[in-house]
């Protein structure tokens, strides 16, 4: 039996308006996040992964705004909460932000304030979501630092972020995300700029925390190796849209969208011939304000069907356990 959905996004649209025109950063994004499972969001830079994460917590910077769709918290309950209906600074949204949904930012050095100790910042997060005295909040902060694997947490709590290594700062970021005891955790490229050993430690930590706490994890990355190691289900994004969803084993065994196949071909292999050139995807992700007509991937697609792909937009990805692809080739194969 499938685990219950704790978060459902339906037809989410986000736009940024400026004097140069309107940019559709997200254009009808839909997916489900299930309790105790890991959903991997993968795609090149500029595809809308981080905007999706910030939209859930209503952290879109001006002039961006949500223009359509729903973000449903506890969608299987009789009265789910639609986060798009809440004010970004409303009391209920502040309770959800950090309390129900924790966010691990992409770059811990910019997410943490250089003017305050890590202890002060974690204690503030604890007090925001738990009814504790300041002394108890400090004890809880020390416990969180120990829980995420920081040695000597009684001493480290008085350290400033610039006194810590990148790996330790990322662990502090995870501790802050856990301060409100959330049941949903969004990790936005949590291993960016970390060496491979530290990356493996951070990913192992996330797996352990999920296993122990039953957290639903939304993992944003551009690394297919991380997806293979961590995810249960995968959503592939391109230019503000979900172009394929699938269980992780099926995605790697039989990808249905040409973009997914191109991403997988670009992954280095130890079985490759020495000095063989890596496969690349031609061109670059277009600016969201210059979205091509028809299928948005067709200018870069080596498998496009010509006029049909230039003129027609493929149907959205079906939301079912086996997933699907937003591609005419996948439709014809089915």
C-alpha positions as CSV (number, residue, x, y, z in Angstrom):
1,X,0.0,0.0,0.0
2,X,1.3,3.4,-0.9
3,X,2.3,5.8,1.9
4,X,-0.1,8.7,2.5
5,X,0.7,12.0,0.7
6,X,1.8,14.8,3.1
7,X,2.2,17.4,0.3
8,X,0.5,17.7,-3.1
9,X,1.3,20.3,-5.6
10,X,-1.2,20.8,-8.4
11,X,-0.6,23.0,-11.5
12,X,1.7,25.4,-9.7
13,X,2.5,28.5,-11.7
14,X,5.0,31.2,-10.6
15,X,5.7,34.4,-12.6
16,X,8.3,37.2,-12.3
17,X,7.1,40.5,-13.8
18,X,9.5,43.2,-14.9
19,X,9.7,46.1,-17.4
20,X,11.2,43.6,-19.9
21,X,8.1,41.3,-19.6
22,X,6.7,38.4,-17.7
23,X,8.9,35.3,-17.0
24,X,7.1,32.0,-16.3
25,X,9.5,30.4,-13.8
26,X,7.1,27.5,-13.1
27,X,4.4,26.5,-15.6
28,X,2.0,23.9,-14.3
29,X,4.1,21.9,-11.9
30,X,2.4,18.9,-10.2
31,X,3.7,16.1,-7.9
32,X,3.1,14.3,-4.6
33,X,5.4,13.9,-1.6
34,X,4.7,10.9,0.5
35,X,5.5,10.2,4.2
36,X,8.8,8.5,4.8
37,X,9.8,8.6,1.1
38,X,12.3,10.6,-0.8
39,X,11.3,12.5,-3.9
40,X,14.2,13.6,-6.1
41,X,13.9,16.7,-8.2
42,X,16.5,16.7,-10.9
43,X,17.4,18.9,-13.8
44,X,19.9,21.5,-15.1
45,X,20.5,24.8,-13.5
46,X,17.7,27.2,-14.4
47,X,14.9,24.6,-14.7
48,X,12.9,25.8,-11.7
49,X,14.0,23.4,-8.9
50,X,14.8,26.0,-6.2
51,X,11.8,28.2,-7.2
52,X,9.6,25.2,-6.5
53,X,11.1,24.7,-3.1
54,X,10.8,28.4,-2.2
55,X,7.2,28.5,-3.5
56,X,6.2,25.8,-1.0
57,X,7.4,27.9,1.9
58,X,6.2,31.2,0.3
59,X,9.7,32.6,0.1
60,X,9.5,33.9,-3.5
61,X,11.3,37.2,-3.7
62,X,9.6,40.2,-5.3
63,X,8.7,40.7,-8.1
64,X,7.9,37.0,-8.2
65,X,4.5,35.7,-7.2
66,X,2.3,32.5,-7.4
67,X,-0.2,33.0,-10.2
68,X,-2.0,29.7,-10.2
69,X,-2.3,26.2,-8.7
70,X,-2.4,24.7,-5.2
71,X,0.1,23.6,-2.6
72,X,-1.8,21.3,-0.4
73,X,-0.5,20.3,3.0
74,X,-2.0,17.0,4.4
75,X,-4.0,16.6,1.1
76,X,-5.7,13.3,2.3
77,X,-7.2,15.0,5.4
78,X,-10.8,16.2,5.3
79,X,-9.7,19.8,5.3
80,X,-6.2,20.1,3.8
81,X,-4.3,23.4,4.1
82,X,-3.7,25.3,0.8
83,X,-0.4,27.2,1.4
84,X,-1.1,29.4,-1.7
85,X,-4.1,30.9,0.2
86,X,-2.0,31.9,3.2
87,X,-0.2,35.2,3.4
88,X,3.6,34.8,3.3
89,X,4.0,36.5,6.7
90,X,0.8,35.2,8.3
91,X,1.0,33.5,11.6
92,X,-0.2,30.2,10.1
93,X,2.5,30.3,7.4
94,X,5.2,31.0,10.0
95,X,4.0,28.0,11.9
96,X,4.3,25.8,8.8
97,X,7.6,27.3,7.7
98,X,10.1,25.5,9.9
99,X,7.4,23.8,12.0
100,X,5.8,21.4,9.5
101,X,8.3,22.0,6.6
102,X,12.0,22.5,7.1
103,X,14.4,23.8,4.4
104,X,18.1,23.1,4.0
105,X,19.4,25.9,1.9
106,X,21.8,25.4,-1.0
107,X,24.7,27.4,0.4
108,X,25.0,27.3,4.3
109,X,27.5,30.3,4.4
110,X,24.8,32.6,3.0
111,X,22.0,30.9,4.9
112,X,23.6,31.5,8.2
113,X,24.3,35.0,9.6
114,X,27.9,35.8,10.2
115,X,27.0,38.2,13.0
116,X,25.6,35.6,15.4
117,X,26.9,32.3,16.8
118,X,25.3,29.1,15.4
119,X,23.9,28.5,18.8
120,X,22.0,31.8,18.8
121,X,20.5,31.0,15.4
122,X,19.4,27.5,16.3
123,X,18.0,28.6,19.6
124,X,15.9,31.3,17.9
125,X,14.5,28.6,15.5
126,X,13.7,26.3,18.5
127,X,11.9,29.1,20.4
128,X,9.9,30.0,17.3
129,X,8.3,26.5,17.1
130,X,8.5,25.0,20.6
131,X,7.2,26.2,24.0
132,X,10.5,26.1,25.9
133,X,12.5,28.3,28.2
134,X,15.7,29.7,26.8
135,X,17.8,27.3,28.9
136,X,15.8,24.3,27.6
137,X,16.1,25.7,24.1
138,X,19.9,25.9,24.4
139,X,19.9,22.3,25.6
140,X,17.8,21.3,22.6
141,X,20.2,23.2,20.3
142,X,23.1,21.3,21.7
143,X,21.2,18.0,21.3
144,X,20.5,18.9,17.7
145,X,24.1,19.7,16.9
146,X,25.1,16.3,18.4
147,X,22.3,14.6,16.4
148,X,23.6,15.9,13.1
149,X,27.1,14.6,13.9
150,X,29.0,17.8,15.0
151,X,31.7,16.8,17.5
152,X,31.9,18.6,20.9
153,X,28.5,20.3,20.5
154,X,28.8,22.1,23.9
155,X,31.7,24.0,22.5
156,X,30.6,24.4,18.9
157,X,27.4,26.1,19.9
158,X,29.4,29.2,20.6
159,X,31.2,29.2,17.3
160,X,30.5,31.6,14.5
161,X,29.8,30.2,11.0
162,X,33.1,31.4,9.6
163,X,34.9,29.3,12.2
164,X,33.4,26.1,10.8
165,X,34.3,24.1,7.7
166,X,31.8,23.8,4.8
167,X,30.7,20.3,6.0
168,X,30.1,21.5,9.6
169,X,28.2,24.5,8.4
170,X,25.9,22.3,6.3
171,X,25.3,20.2,9.4
172,X,24.4,23.3,11.3
173,X,21.9,24.1,8.5
174,X,20.4,20.7,8.8
175,X,20.1,21.2,12.6
176,X,18.3,24.5,12.0
177,X,15.9,22.8,9.6
178,X,15.1,20.2,12.2
179,X,14.7,22.7,15.0
180,X,10.8,22.7,14.7
181,X,10.6,18.9,14.4
182,X,9.2,19.0,10.8
183,X,7.7,16.0,9.1
184,X,8.7,17.4,5.6
185,X,12.3,18.3,4.8
186,X,13.3,20.1,1.6
187,X,17.0,19.8,0.8
188,X,18.0,22.2,-1.9
189,X,21.3,20.9,-3.3
190,X,22.6,20.1,0.2
191,X,26.0,18.9,-1.0
192,X,26.9,21.9,-3.3
193,X,30.7,22.8,-3.1
194,X,31.5,19.9,-0.7
195,X,34.2,17.3,-1.4
196,X,33.0,13.8,-2.2
197,X,33.8,12.5,1.3
198,X,31.8,15.2,3.0
199,X,29.1,14.8,0.5
200,X,28.7,11.1,1.3
201,X,28.6,11.9,5.0
202,X,25.8,14.5,4.5
203,X,23.8,12.2,2.4
204,X,24.2,9.4,4.9
205,X,23.1,11.8,7.6
206,X,19.9,12.7,5.7
207,X,19.2,9.0,5.2
208,X,19.6,8.2,8.9
209,X,17.4,11.1,10.0
210,X,14.7,10.1,7.5
211,X,14.8,6.5,8.7
212,X,14.7,7.5,12.4
213,X,12.1,10.3,12.1
214,X,9.9,9.1,9.2
215,X,10.5,12.4,7.4
216,X,9.2,13.0,3.9
217,X,12.3,14.2,2.0
218,X,12.3,16.4,-1.1
219,X,15.8,16.3,-2.5
220,X,16.8,18.9,-5.1
221,X,19.9,18.2,-7.1
222,X,21.5,18.1,-10.6
223,X,23.5,15.0,-9.7
224,X,22.0,11.8,-11.1
225,X,24.4,9.7,-8.9
226,X,22.8,11.3,-5.8
227,X,19.3,10.6,-7.2
228,X,20.3,6.9,-7.7
229,X,21.5,6.6,-4.1
230,X,18.8,8.6,-2.3
231,X,15.5,8.8,-4.1
232,X,12.5,6.5,-4.1
233,X,10.7,8.5,-6.8
234,X,12.1,11.1,-9.3
235,X,10.6,14.1,-11.0
236,X,12.7,15.5,-13.9
237,X,12.3,19.2,-14.5
238,X,12.9,21.3,-17.6
239,X,12.2,25.0,-18.1
240,X,9.6,25.2,-15.3
241,X,7.8,22.0,-16.1
242,X,7.9,18.4,-14.9
243,X,8.7,16.4,-18.0
244,X,9.0,12.9,-16.4
245,X,8.2,11.2,-13.2
246,X,9.0,7.6,-12.3
247,X,10.2,5.3,-9.5
248,X,13.9,5.6,-9.4
249,X,14.7,2.0,-10.6
250,X,12.4,2.4,-13.6
251,X,13.8,5.8,-14.5
252,X,17.3,4.5,-14.7
253,X,16.3,1.2,-16.4
254,X,13.9,2.7,-19.0
255,X,13.8,6.5,-19.2
256,X,10.8,7.7,-21.3
257,X,11.7,11.3,-22.0
258,X,14.6,12.3,-24.4
259,X,15.7,14.9,-21.8
260,X,16.0,12.2,-19.1
261,X,17.9,10.0,-21.5
262,X,20.3,12.9,-22.4
263,X,20.9,13.5,-18.6
264,X,21.8,9.9,-18.0
265,X,24.1,9.7,-21.0
266,X,26.0,12.7,-19.6
267,X,26.8,10.8,-16.4
268,X,30.5,9.5,-16.4
269,X,30.9,5.7,-16.3
270,X,33.7,3.6,-15.0
271,X,33.0,1.2,-17.9
272,X,33.7,3.9,-20.5
273,X,36.7,3.7,-22.8
274,X,39.7,5.7,-21.4
275,X,39.8,9.3,-22.6
276,X,36.4,8.9,-24.3
277,X,34.6,12.3,-24.5
278,X,31.7,12.7,-22.2
279,X,28.3,13.0,-23.8
280,X,26.7,16.5,-23.6
281,X,23.3,18.0,-24.3
282,X,23.6,20.5,-27.1
283,X,22.7,24.1,-26.5
284,X,21.6,25.5,-23.1
285,X,18.4,25.9,-21.1
286,X,16.6,28.9,-22.7
287,X,15.8,31.9,-20.6
288,X,12.3,31.4,-19.2
289,X,11.2,34.6,-20.8
290,X,12.2,33.2,-24.2
291,X,10.4,29.9,-24.0
292,X,10.2,28.2,-27.4
293,X,6.8,27.2,-28.8
294,X,5.6,23.6,-28.7
295,X,7.7,21.2,-26.6
296,X,10.1,23.4,-24.7
297,X,12.9,20.8,-25.2
298,X,12.6,20.4,-28.9
299,X,15.4,22.8,-30.0
300,X,17.9,20.7,-28.1
301,X,16.3,17.3,-28.7
302,X,18.1,14.8,-30.9
303,X,14.8,12.8,-31.2
304,X,12.3,15.5,-32.0
305,X,9.6,14.8,-34.5
306,X,10.0,18.1,-36.4
307,X,6.9,20.2,-37.0
308,X,4.7,18.4,-34.4
309,X,7.2,19.1,-31.6
310,X,7.6,22.8,-32.7
311,X,3.9,23.5,-32.8
312,X,2.2,21.2,-30.2
313,X,2.7,21.0,-26.4
314,X,2.8,17.4,-25.1
315,X,0.2,16.5,-22.5
316,X,1.3,16.8,-18.8
317,X,2.9,13.9,-17.0
318,X,0.2,11.6,-15.6
319,X,0.1,11.4,-11.8
320,X,0.3,7.7,-11.0
321,X,2.6,5.3,-9.3
322,X,4.4,4.3,-12.5
323,X,4.7,8.0,-13.6
324,X,5.1,8.9,-17.2
325,X,6.6,11.5,-19.6
326,X,5.4,14.7,-21.3
327,X,6.6,13.6,-24.7
328,X,4.9,12.6,-28.0
329,X,7.4,9.7,-28.3
330,X,6.2,8.3,-25.0
331,X,2.6,8.8,-26.0
332,X,3.1,6.9,-29.3
333,X,5.0,4.1,-27.5
334,X,2.1,3.7,-25.0
